[in-house]
Structures are given as structure tokens and as C-alpha cells.
Amino acid sequence: MVRGRLRAAVRTRGGGGEGAGRWTSPGTEERPKGYVFNRLPPPPGQSREWEDWELPCYITSFLTIVILGVGLNAKPDLTLETWAHQKALERLQKQETASDSD
């Protein structure tokens, strides 16, 4: 019972074999034109206009990189090795002051 349902699901998941191809569905182009994102290039000597989402996306990406770069480099060093090194230096200073006072 379960195997029969699984076989039917596997058969139809690939498209079933009839109808449009894998990358097309009814109402779309038969073949791609060969342009990136299906956009025509601008005429020679004219630059492409930015879309509405591009400027906020670029600004947000840049600020994220800057904030993470500064924030991760400025975080305190809380590793166990650093703490142990500082404690060892404090003990050495106490030993030196104790030996100097004797």
C-alpha cells in the first residue's frame, strides 16, 4: 500500500513525462534567449539602470560587512588561555615583590 503511493510520487515528481519540459511551464517561453536573467543588454554607450532593490541591498551588505568586521575584531579575548596567562603573570609579580621585600 505504501510502496504503491511512493512509486506514484516518485514517478510524478520528475514531471510525469508528459507536457512541458523541466524548466518551462505553460505560458512561458519555449527556449531561453541566451541573456543573463533574460534581460536584453542596453544599447551601446548606455549603462544599465539599477532596479529599486539594488541600492538598499548593496548598502545593507556593505554595512553588514563593516559592522561584523569591526565588531568581531573589537570583541574581548575571553579564552581560557588568556585568563591563565594573566593569572600566571600576576603570580610571578607577587613572587617578585615577595622576594624583593625579603
C-alpha positions as CSV (number, residue, x, y, z in Angstrom):
1,M,0.0,0.0,0.0
2,V,2.7,2.5,1.0
3,R,5.0,1.3,-1.8
4,G,2.4,1.9,-4.4
5,R,1.9,5.5,-3.2
6,L,5.7,6.1,-3.1
7,R,6.1,4.8,-6.6
8,A,3.4,7.2,-7.9
9,A,5.0,10.1,-6.1
10,V,8.5,9.3,-7.5
11,R,7.0,8.9,-11.0
12,T,5.2,12.3,-10.9
13,R,7.9,14.3,-9.1
14,G,10.1,14.3,-12.2
15,G,7.2,15.8,-14.3
16,G,5.5,12.6,-15.2
17,G,6.9,12.6,-18.7
18,E,4.1,14.5,-20.5
19,G,3.6,18.2,-21.0
20,A,6.2,20.9,-20.9
21,G,9.8,20.3,-20.2
22,R,11.5,20.6,-16.8
23,W,12.3,24.4,-17.0
24,T,9.2,25.5,-18.8
25,S,5.6,25.5,-17.8
26,P,2.5,26.6,-19.8
27,G,2.7,30.2,-20.7
28,T,6.4,30.6,-20.7
29,E,8.9,30.8,-23.5
30,E,9.9,27.7,-25.3
31,R,13.6,28.4,-25.3
32,P,15.7,30.9,-23.4
33,K,17.1,33.8,-25.4
34,G,20.7,33.4,-24.1
35,Y,20.8,36.6,-22.0
36,V,21.6,36.6,-18.3
37,F,18.3,36.8,-16.3
38,N,16.5,37.0,-19.6
39,R,17.3,40.8,-19.8
40,L,18.3,42.5,-23.1
41,P,21.6,44.3,-22.9
42,P,21.4,48.1,-23.1
43,P,22.2,49.9,-26.3
44,P,25.9,50.7,-26.9
45,G,27.1,53.7,-24.9
46,Q,24.3,53.5,-22.4
47,S,24.7,52.0,-18.9
48,R,22.1,49.8,-17.3
49,E,19.7,51.4,-14.9
50,W,19.6,50.0,-11.3
51,E,16.4,48.4,-10.1
52,D,14.6,49.5,-7.0
53,W,16.0,46.7,-4.8
54,E,19.7,47.0,-5.8
55,L,20.8,50.2,-3.8
56,P,19.3,49.1,-0.5
57,C,20.7,45.6,-1.0
58,Y,24.2,46.9,-1.7
59,I,24.1,49.4,1.2
60,T,22.9,46.7,3.6
61,S,25.5,44.2,2.5
62,F,28.3,46.8,2.9
63,L,27.2,47.9,6.3
64,T,26.8,44.3,7.5
65,I,30.4,43.5,6.4
66,V,31.7,46.7,8.2
67,I,29.8,46.1,11.4
68,L,30.8,42.5,11.6
69,G,34.4,43.3,10.7
70,V,34.7,45.9,13.4
71,G,32.6,44.1,15.9
72,L,34.3,40.8,15.7
73,N,37.8,42.4,15.8
74,A,36.9,44.5,18.9
75,K,35.4,41.8,21.0
76,P,37.2,41.0,24.2
77,D,39.5,38.0,24.4
78,L,37.8,35.6,26.8
79,T,39.7,32.5,26.1
80,L,40.9,30.2,28.8
81,E,44.5,30.5,27.7
82,T,44.4,34.3,28.0
83,W,42.9,34.1,31.5
84,A,45.5,31.6,32.6
85,H,48.3,33.7,31.2
86,Q,47.2,36.7,33.1
87,K,46.9,34.8,36.3
88,A,50.4,33.4,35.8
89,L,51.8,36.9,35.3
90,E,50.0,38.1,38.5
91,R,51.6,35.2,40.5
92,L,55.0,36.0,39.1
93,Q,54.7,39.6,40.1
94,K,53.6,38.6,43.6
95,Q,56.6,36.3,43.9
96,E,58.9,39.0,42.7
97,T,57.5,41.6,45.1
98,A,57.7,39.0,47.9
99,S,61.4,38.1,47.1
100,D,62.3,41.9,46.9
101,S,60.8,42.6,50.3
102,D,62.8,39.8,51.9
